[in-house]
Amino acid sequence: MIRFLTAGESHGKSLTTIVEGFPSNLKIDTEYINQQLKRRQFGYGRGLRMKIETDTVEILSGVRFGKTLGTPISMLIKNFDWENWKSKMSVSETDEQIEKITIPRPGHADLVGISKYNFDDIRNSIERSSARETAARVAACSIARKFLEEFGIHIGSFVESIGGIYPKENFIQKLFDNNLSASFNGKKINSLSDKSQVRVLEFEQERKIINKIKLAKKKGDTLGGTFVVVATGVPVGLGSFVHFDRRLDAEIAHSIMSINAVKGLEIGAGFYSAENFGSASHDEIIFSKNKFTRKTNRAGGIEGGISTGLPIIVRAAMKPIATLMSPIESVDLSRMKKVQSRRERSDFVAVPACAVIAESMLAWSIAKFFLEKFGGDSIEETKENYLNYTSKLFNRIRNNFKGS
Ligand code: EPS
């Protein structure tokens, strides 16, 4: 069982995370984690905060001479902006007069947060509900990502649309076609999308999106979008149909929906299938070269809550950032009067970052179920378990059904 916790406020001193349950002897280094943190910070449309922060991790425990010890791994990411927030975010009581925030922003956790936690200052809700926390998640999930790479599992993502601007080519259909998806795997996708300022795969679409973001900025508005995350190299048999909380699709949905501002999710051709005949929705089974495969992958790599061995395809929708520079209606809680909601420094678009965070969360979910099936105390033992299962899989099926 792997688990992780994160701690830290957006403008507090730092973010921290503790990751527990990974086997010993997994090679890991700070540079690998920093690379993922950098990818999360990138993207046209981020606000001024990203000019202040350069996220890097300090590993505090659990790793020796570049390898995991099997003990809890703790990590720290500094908030450079904290220098500007020392009094506003003081841990101890302060005599300084700190202005309270009294106008909740619609779409944020502001109003629900003060209602639930009995606060007299919206700042107390803002700080932890901020998507800054996702930096710690990416650090934690980098361990999962590195672990999966040991088994040839690679995770990639691209932004499908921002502000309703879609690509000319239907990349999702390409992923559903098994002949095409082989050359369109997790690694390949990232080698293309990492080069784009908005993580898209078409140059013309990128140009149009950047123009739309410029327009949003000018109007003091924000935009959301859709993105796709793909995991390739996942073996058959992760997850289960035996109980709701052991289904791989349910686990993935939980992970991705937990990312700030994600409001929609589908696995494979989810919504398309709902409009079409079953014959156009399912993936015909083919037997070739001692292996089972499918003509298509509309199931998005999961059937009956279990991985099929084909790429796992997740598509999600992120709502526009809720902090607007041209505000919408709200209520000032100090006077209980209708007002325009408060302005606060923020991002205009964070869909590219969201896609990278979703890669990380998907890596976590797959690693969780992978270790449940193959987990040993060391990476070597885990590899033996994995090879024992995968190398015998086909023969077991053939022998079981011989003569039936
Ligand atoms: C965020 C608001 C902005 C973002 C922040 C998330 O921060 P600030 O209020 O300091 O300008 O930049 O995201 C990050 C700091 C990050 O690292 O992703 C929010 O309200 O969620």
Boltz pocket constraint, residues with backbone or C-beta under 6 A from the ligand:
constraints:
  - pocket:
      binder: B
      contacts: [[A, 10], [A, 47], [A, 48], [A, 49], [A, 50], [A, 53], [A, 126], [A, 129], [A, 130], [A, 131], [A, 132], [A, 133], [A, 135], [A, 323], [A, 345], [A, 346], [A, 347]]
      max_distance: 6.0
